């Protein structure tokens, strides 16, 4: 399995063990050459989003996640009603939602994952190191830093940075958190942040949107450093787009157009949730550069 494939398993807390999953006959939508989406979408008048009911900062049933806010924004631009099909992002998520024609788009999917057809990416981000302010580790920007030796570092088992940690010799003192969970009942990211706040671990490695969200939620007591300087192991930076069915070409083109025309507003939504955005040179995008594309 590629690093992008392993990354997908963590995203949304997150990833889907579906190597054997196929869309099946229901996923093969018809299309035509006119741009008419009536054959591609469940209901052309409704933006039907496939989402996890309890997976902040991405989505929840109350509409509090950044993917909820992005869906609201796109529904307004499309002049459509917004509706959701909620299903826990565990085994079977794609098959039971997008593949079953119950909804038409997954709001966040890493570029290169072949479970769905991806749109153009609308943000670029990375795994990040989270430490407590005043710990003396605030300026550590790579897992190879000698200051992490002997430290208890939290890591979600099976995610790409676990390989980097193993190469750096950090796994002996690491605290693992489970990869495959039911987000209705468990939250590995929240457990890691709670342990960090309680001093049970010295640092944690999390997917950037989660790291940024929890740090912003807690306040100035946590410091987040994007891990963009790794020289060994897999690269920890990914491009994130939306996922549609393989046959839905016109729908994908319409979403690509919306992304291109509204990148600045999309960036603002992401930054409001603390998502660490990167440009193509791995430099952080802040409020002053919000108009830049991923």
Secondary structure, DSSP 4 states (H G I P E B T S, - for coil): --HHHHHHHHTTT-----TT----GGG-----SS---TTTSS-TTEEEEEE-SEETTTEETTS-SHHHHHHHHHHHHHT-EEEEEE--SSTTHHHHTTTTTS-SEEEEEETT-TTSEE---SEEEEEEEEEETTSS-TT--STT-GGGTT--EEEETTSHHHHHHHHTT-GGG-EEE-SS--TTT--HHHHHHHHHHTTS-SEEEEEHHHHHHHHHHH-TTEEEEE-----SSS--EEEEEEEE-TT-HHHHHHHHHHHHHTHHHHHHHHHHTT--EE-TTSPEE-GGGTTS--
